[in-house]
């Protein structure tokens, strides 16, 4: 699961409650074993959330389930539901793979057709029991670390007795009170494909841990070696202007496929072999 989605799931619990809450601004940085870094700022208020990093801006309205994607460089935006986003994204991938079927060699054509079938099945499968397919164990350690000014306890998370992640949680602030866990699990499962058997973010055990306070650090083990680490660098409670959760007035609404085409045209479209290899390696939900 990529950085944006994981951060979204960690923070989204705040928004499930019907209780009115103040606005929050949370800054965080993630890094891999090579020292590559990504910076993100999250704005939360009145069941609205805005994720902002160097490349993208995503705005989610939890009340309506709508998503807004902003493309500042082109002054364009896309808006729709989670279902529409998944369908639009799938359509774009299918179009790319169909181009491979038309122009590729015989082995590429067969692989592309199989990949289309797999993506369609993945999109249509809803498996609410996926989190029950493995045993989740969360252990609180005696390790305490001061992160962003908060003392946080380290927890180790294991699946089937194999450690996969450590997470640091502070109870100094608690923005997760009065949370409807069932609603959170349901919403999370909409974002996670049905065959993702290694996802823990929608499990009751994980959500019960997060709602105890604020997760200020996570360290996910990379099967290829090293860690993927996310650390909160600052938390601010403040009032946020409503305009921040809307498309700027000078942005034009357009289709997701059109935006992707514009981005590819300006960045230099990869050749057919590069496109095919990328489609094979990347999940449409990652």
Secondary structure, 3 states (H helix, E strand, C coil): CCHHHHHHHHHHHHHHCCCCCCCEEEEEEEECCCCCEEEEEEEEECCEEEEEECCCEEEEECCCCEEEEEEHHHCEEEEEEHHHHHHHHHHHHHHHHHHHHHHCCHHHHHHHHHHHHHHHHHHHCCCCCHHHHCCEEEEEEEEEEEECCEEEEEEEEEECCEEEEEEEEECCCCCCCCCCHHHHHHHHHHHCCCCCCCCCCCCHHHHHHHCCCEEEEEEEECCCCCEEEEEEEEEEECCCCHHHHCCCCCCEECCHHHHHHHHHHHHCCCCHHHHHHHHHHCCCCC
